[in-house]
Amino acid sequence: MSRATAAAADPLANLAYPDAVVTESAPDAVVTVVGVDAAGAPPHPALAPALAGAGLVVGAARHLATVSVPPGVDTVVLGPLAPAVRRLNAAVAAGVPAVVLASGDPGLFGIVRRLRAAGLPLRVVPAVSSVAAAFARAGLPWDGAAVVTAHGRDPRPALNACRALPLVAVLTAPGVGAAELGAGLVGWSRRLVVAEHLGTDAERVRAATPEQAAAGTWSDPHVLLSIAAPGPAAPAPDLVAPDGMRADNQPAAAPAGGWALPEDRYAHRDSMITKSEVRALVVARLRPRLGRLIWDVGAGSGSVGIECALLGAAVLAVEQHSASAATIRDNAAVHAVDVRVVVGRAPAALDGLPEPDAVFVGGGGTDVLTAVVARRPERVVLTLAALDRVAPAVGLLRAAGYTVEGSQLSAARLADLPGGSIRLAATNPVVVLTGERP
């Protein structure tokens, strides 16, 4: 078995930490990955002896410029990672110790993952990460924060995490930074902190609204902090950590109180609420999780969208009645989730909204469903009480290229009778349709 295959099969293979047990197959030469402190602190004491014994030093140009590489030691300036990995593998095979310089904590969305995937035996010496430094510069706690990255991948999950959660740090990349993320957060009540060139003479940390971030010019590299504002955007000096942060440091964990909650956990009008038995299936079909954006169209009490938000998704609730919109906001506040409410009548109210991953259609006719499928979300879920609406909805979804499955839910709940007897009280039967785009 190759070293890379072994590392992929066992992430603890080839441990190479001081005083740790090293597997017999691990070579004597290891790769020491040293973080360059993002807060600008002096180098870690382990760096100097590692450099003194190294035969190869790898790092970005800006990192190599900050250290004293001994004369005669080969260096590789990081660009594409593959050539550097080949040089590191060759060094290890030849018994030559190597050093890799990286930003901050290289185990946090850093180079450690790629080097481990290549089967290299690593010793990691972390420094203060850029995320920790950014929160420190802003003077904010971050034990309840989610850390996501938009570097080298689809930025929408990072953006949706900022839309869903009250405290998020985003590792950005050129072209996917504060301007782009700020533009995507317009309409959400957020304050942003942009920390540029941390730990250097060019360091600059600024607070901004999403609109200001979208219109601004930002230098790379930078870290963006997204902070839920309790109300209208506050002046920059008044940045505060959001209230109601989870105490378990698991910002996207399943809610402790569960989901498919009883109807009495929500304020609603004249029993106009998706029943808990139906809601359980609908939420399962929508597949909410951190990084996804869910539309709740014809939201009513907002129960479906709120339970998607409890599971980590970003949620947009569309409701035509202003009184119901106020109820949705109140219900969201009771459950301590952030649901953006758009007041307006669909389908017109859907114009200009950010692209959803999944949509629940709880109200409206075929014109609303037509407008929804035109946006091509991965999944569309709708509930129908009237049977004559089922066939047109199925036909519309299939014509748009969706595969469709459906089921009727007919629940009966226990109810007490005089004298201590118990009966079954039927709820209204509902057809749940799910359209999935191949």
C-alpha positions in Angstrom: 0.0 0.0 0.0 1.4 3.4 -0.9 1.9 6.1 1.7 -0.9 8.2 0.1 -3.3 5.3 0.1 -2.5 4.5 3.7 -3.1 8.1 4.7 -6.4 8.2 2.9 -7.5 5.0 4.6 -6.3 6.0 8.1 -6.0 9.8 8.8 -3.8 9.0 11.8 -1.3 7.0 9.8 2.3 8.4 9.7 1.9 10.6 12.8 5.0 12.7 13.2 4.6 14.8 16.3 7.3 15.1 19.0 7.0 12.4 21.7 4.2 10.7 19.7 4.2 7.1 18.6 5.1 6.9 14.9 4.0 4.0 12.8 6.8 1.7 11.6 6.2 2.6 8.0 6.8 6.3 8.6 10.1 7.6 7.2 12.6 9.3 9.4 12.3 12.6 7.5 9.2 14.5 8.2 7.6 17.7 6.8 7.3 20.4 9.4 4.4 22.7 8.6 4.9 26.0 10.5 2.2 28.7 10.7 3.3 32.3 10.2 1.4 34.3 12.9 -1.5 36.2 11.3 -1.5 38.6 14.3 2.1 39.7 13.5 3.7 38.0 16.5 7.4 36.7 16.3 7.9 33.3 14.7 7.4 30.2 16.8 10.6 29.0 18.6 10.3 25.7 16.7 10.9 27.5 13.4 14.6 28.3 13.7 15.8 24.7 14.5 13.4 23.3 11.8 14.9 25.6 9.2 18.5 24.8 10.4 17.9 21.1 9.8 15.9 21.4 6.6 17.0 20.5 3.1 13.9 22.0 1.4 11.7 25.0 2.4 8.3 25.6 0.7 6.1 28.6 1.1 4.4 31.6 -0.5 6.8 34.4 -1.5 5.5 36.6 1.3 6.2 33.9 3.8 9.6 33.1 2.5 10.5 36.7 2.7 9.9 36.7 6.5 12.3 33.9 7.4 16.0 33.3 7.2 16.5 30.3 5.0 20.1 28.9 5.5 22.4 29.2 2.5 22.3 26.2 0.1 18.8 25.1 1.2 16.4 24.6 -1.8 13.2 26.7 -1.8 10.0 26.3 -3.6 7.7 29.3 -4.0 4.1 28.1 -3.8 1.9 28.6 -6.8 0.1 25.5 -8.0 0.4 23.0 -5.1 1.1 19.8 -7.2 4.8 20.6 -8.1 5.5 21.5 -4.4 3.9 18.2 -3.3 6.1 16.3 -5.7 9.2 18.0 -4.4 8.2 17.3 -0.8 7.5 13.6 -1.6 11.0 13.3 -3.2 12.6 15.0 -0.1 10.9 12.6 2.3 11.8 9.6 0.2 15.5 10.8 0.2 15.4 11.3 4.0 15.7 15.1 3.7 13.7 17.0 6.3 11.5 19.8 4.8 9.7 22.9 6.1 6.4 24.3 4.7 5.5 27.8 5.7 1.7 28.6 5.8 -0.6 31.3 7.0 -1.8 31.2 10.6 -3.1 27.8 11.6 -2.5 25.6 8.6 -4.9 23.0 9.9 -7.9 25.5 9.6 -8.9 25.3 5.9 -5.2 25.2 5.2 -2.5 23.2 3.5 -2.4 20.4 6.1 -5.4 18.7 4.5 -3.8 18.6 1.0 -0.4 17.4 2.4 -2.1 14.7 4.4 -4.0 13.6 1.4 -0.7 13.2 -0.4 0.5 10.8 2.3 3.2 13.1 3.7 4.3 12.6 7.4 3.6 15.9 9.1 4.6 17.8 12.2 2.4 20.8 12.5 3.3 24.0 14.4 0.3 26.3 14.3 0.2 30.0 14.9 -2.7 32.4 15.5 -5.1 31.9 12.6 -6.3 34.8 10.5 -9.8 34.1 11.9 -8.7 34.3 15.5 -6.7 37.5 14.6 -9.7 39.1 12.9 -12.0 38.5 15.9 -9.3 39.8 18.2 -8.9 43.0 16.1 -12.7 43.5 16.3 -12.6 42.8 20.0 -15.3 40.1 19.7 -15.6 36.6 21.2 -15.9 33.8 18.6 -16.6 30.6 20.6 -20.0 30.4 18.9 -18.9 31.3 15.4 -19.0 29.2 12.3 -15.9 29.3 10.1 -16.4 28.7 6.4 -14.4 29.3 3.3 -15.1 30.6 -0.2 -11.6 29.9 -1.4 -11.4 27.7 -4.4 -15.0 26.5 -4.3 -18.6 27.5 -4.9 -19.1 30.6 -2.7 -22.8 30.1 -2.2 -22.6 27.8 0.8 -20.4 30.4 2.6 -22.8 33.1 1.7 -25.8 31.1 2.9 -24.0 30.4 6.1 -23.7 34.2 6.6 -27.4 34.5 5.8 -28.4 31.8 8.3 -26.1 32.1 11.3 -25.5 35.1 13.6 -21.7 34.9 13.7 -19.7 33.6 10.7 -16.0 34.1 9.6 -15.3 33.7 5.9 -11.9 32.9 4.4 -12.1 34.8 1.1 -10.4 34.6 -2.2 -9.8 37.1 -5.0 -13.1 37.6 -6.8 -15.0 36.1 -3.9 -14.4 38.6 -1.1 -16.1 41.3 0.9 -17.6 43.0 -2.1 -19.2 39.9 -3.5 -20.4 38.6 -0.1 -21.6 42.0 0.9 -23.7 42.2 -2.3 -25.2 38.8 -1.4 -26.1 39.9 2.1 -28.0 43.0 1.1 -31.5 42.6 2.6 -30.2 40.7 5.7 -29.6 42.5 8.9 -25.8 42.1 9.2 -22.8 44.1 10.2 -19.5 43.1 8.5 -15.9 43.4 9.6 -13.2 43.2 6.9 -9.7 42.5 8.1 -7.1 43.0 5.4 -3.4 42.1 5.4 -3.4 40.9 9.1 -0.1 41.0 10.9 1.6 43.2 8.3 2.3 46.9 8.0 -0.6 47.2 5.6 -3.1 45.8 8.1 -6.5 47.5 8.0 -9.7 46.5 9.8 -12.9 48.2 8.9 -16.6 47.7 9.7 -19.2 48.1 7.0 -22.8 47.4 6.2 -23.5 44.9 3.4 -24.2 47.8 1.0 -20.9 49.5 1.9 -19.0 46.3 1.5 -20.5 45.7 -1.9 -19.5 49.2 -3.0 -16.0 49.1 -1.5 -12.6 48.1 -2.7 -10.8 45.5 -0.6 -7.2 44.2 -0.7 -6.3 40.5 -0.7 -5.8 38.6 1.5 -8.7 39.5 3.8 -11.1 37.8 6.2 -14.7 38.7 6.5 -16.8 38.5 9.7 -20.5 38.5 9.4 -22.4 39.6 12.5 -26.1 39.6 13.0 -27.4 43.1 13.9 -30.2 43.3 16.5 -31.9 46.0 14.5 -31.0 48.8 12.1 -27.3 48.7 11.3 -25.4 50.2 14.2 -22.4 52.6 13.8 -19.1 50.8 13.5 -18.0 51.3 17.1 -21.1 49.6 18.4 -20.3 46.1 17.0 -21.4 43.5 19.6 -21.6 39.8 19.6 -25.1 38.6 18.9 -27.4 37.6 21.7 -28.7 34.1 21.9 -25.5 32.4 20.7 -25.5 28.7 21.1 -23.6 27.6 24.2 -22.5 24.3 22.7 -20.2 25.7 20.0 -22.1 23.7 17.3 -23.8 26.5 15.2 -25.3 24.1 12.7 -26.1 21.2 15.0 -29.6 19.7 15.1 -31.8 21.8 17.5 -31.9 20.5 21.0 -35.7 20.8 21.0 -36.1 18.8 17.8 -38.3 19.7 14.8 -41.8 18.9 13.6 -42.8 20.8 16.7 -46.4 20.9 17.9 -48.6 23.6 16.4 -48.9 25.4 19.7 -45.2 26.2 19.6 -46.1 28.8 16.9 -48.5 31.7 16.8 -50.9 31.2 13.9 -54.2 32.4 12.5 -57.3 30.1 12.6 -55.2 26.9 12.5 -53.6 28.1 9.2 -50.4 26.2 9.9 -48.7 23.1 8.4 -49.5 20.3 10.8 -46.5 18.7 12.5 -46.9 15.3 10.8 -46.9 17.0 7.4 -44.1 19.4 8.4 -41.9 16.5 9.4 -42.0 15.1 5.8 -41.8 18.5 4.1 -38.7 19.4 6.1 -37.1 16.1 5.3 -37.8 16.6 1.6 -36.3 20.1 1.6 -33.0 18.8 3.1 -32.1 21.9 5.0 -28.5 22.2 6.2 -25.8 24.8 6.6 -24.9 26.2 3.2 -28.4 25.9 1.6 -31.0 28.6 0.9 -34.6 27.6 1.3 -37.6 29.6 0.1 -40.9 29.3 2.1 -43.5 30.7 -0.3 -46.9 31.4 1.1 -45.3 31.0 4.5 -48.3 31.7 6.7 -47.0 31.2 10.3 -43.5 30.5 9.0 -43.3 27.1 10.7 -41.7 25.2 7.8 -39.1 27.9 7.2 -38.3 28.3 10.9 -37.6 24.6 11.2 -35.3 24.7 8.2 -33.5 27.5 9.9 -33.2 25.5 13.1 -31.4 22.9 11.0 -28.8 25.5 9.8 -30.3 26.6 6.4 -30.7 30.2 5.3 -34.4 30.9 4.8 -36.4 33.4 2.9 -40.1 33.5 3.8 -42.5 35.1 1.2 -45.9 36.2 2.6 -48.4 38.5 1.0 -50.3 39.5 4.3 -48.4 42.0 6.4 -50.1 40.7 9.6 -48.8 37.1 8.8 -45.4 38.5 8.0 -45.3 40.1 11.5 -46.3 36.7 12.9 -43.5 35.0 11.1 -41.0 37.5 12.5 -42.4 36.9 16.0 -42.2 33.2 15.6 -38.7 33.3 14.3 -37.7 35.5 17.3 -39.2 33.0 19.7 -37.2 30.2 18.2 -34.0 32.3 18.0 -33.5 31.9 14.2 -32.9 34.4 11.5 -35.6 34.3 8.8 -35.7 37.0 6.2 -39.3 37.9 5.5 -40.3 39.3 2.1 -43.8 40.9 2.1 -45.5 40.6 -1.2 -47.7 38.4 -3.4 -46.0 35.7 -5.4 -45.0 35.2 -8.1 -44.1 38.9 -8.5 -42.5 39.0 -5.0 -40.0 36.3 -6.1 -38.4 38.6 -8.7 -34.8 39.5 -7.7 -34.6 37.1 -4.8 -31.3 35.1 -4.5 -31.3 31.7 -6.1 -32.7 28.9 -3.8 -31.5 25.4 -3.3 -35.0 24.2 -2.4 -38.5 25.7 -2.3 -41.6 24.9 -0.2 -44.7 26.2 -1.9 -47.3 26.4 0.8 -49.7 28.7 -1.0 -50.6 30.0 -4.4 -51.7 28.6 -7.7 -50.0 27.2 -10.8 -48.6 30.7 -11.6 -46.5 30.5 -8.4 -45.3 27.0 -9.1 -44.4 28.0 -12.7 -42.3 30.9 -11.4 -40.6 28.7 -8.8 -39.5 26.0 -11.3 -38.3 28.7 -13.7 -35.6 29.4 -11.1 -34.5 25.8 -11.3 -34.0 24.9 -7.6 -32.8 21.4 -6.9 -36.0 20.5 -5.1 -39.5 21.8 -5.0 -41.9 20.6 -2.3 -45.6 21.5 -2.1 -48.6 20.5 -0.1 -52.1 20.3 -1.7 -55.4 19.7 0.0 -57.5 19.9 -3.1 -57.2 16.8 -5.2 -58.0 18.6 -8.5 -54.8 20.5 -8.1 -52.5 17.5 -7.9 -52.5 16.4 -11.6 -51.8 20.0 -13.0 -48.9 20.4 -10.4 -47.4 17.0 -11.3 -47.6 17.8 -15.0 -46.1 21.2 -14.6 -43.1 19.8 -12.6 -42.5 17.0 -15.1 -42.7 19.4 -18.0 -40.0 21.4 -16.3 -37.7 18.3 -16.1 -38.4 17.3 -12.5 -38.9 13.8 -11.4 -41.9 13.7 -9.1 -43.0 11.6 -6.2 -46.0 12.2 -4.0 -47.9 10.8 -1.0 -51.0 11.5 0.9 -50.7 12.0 4.6 -53.7 11.3 6.7 -53.0 11.4 10.4 -55.3 10.8 13.3 -54.4 12.0 16.8 -55.4 10.7 20.2 -58.2 12.6 21.8 -59.8 12.1 25.2 -63.5 11.2 25.5 -65.7 11.6 28.6 -65.3 8.8 31.1 -61.6 8.2 30.3 -62.0 6.7 26.9 -59.7 7.7 24.0 -60.7 8.2 20.4 -58.8 9.1 17.2 -59.4 12.6 15.8 -58.5 12.8 12.1 -56.6 15.8 10.7 -57.3 16.9 7.1 -55.5 14.7 4.6 -52.8 16.4 2.5 -50.9 15.4 -0.6 -47.2 16.2 -0.5 -45.4 16.4 -3.8 -41.7 16.5 -4.2 -40.0 17.5 -7.5 -36.3 16.8 -7.9 -34.1 18.1 -10.7 -31.9 15.4 -12.1 
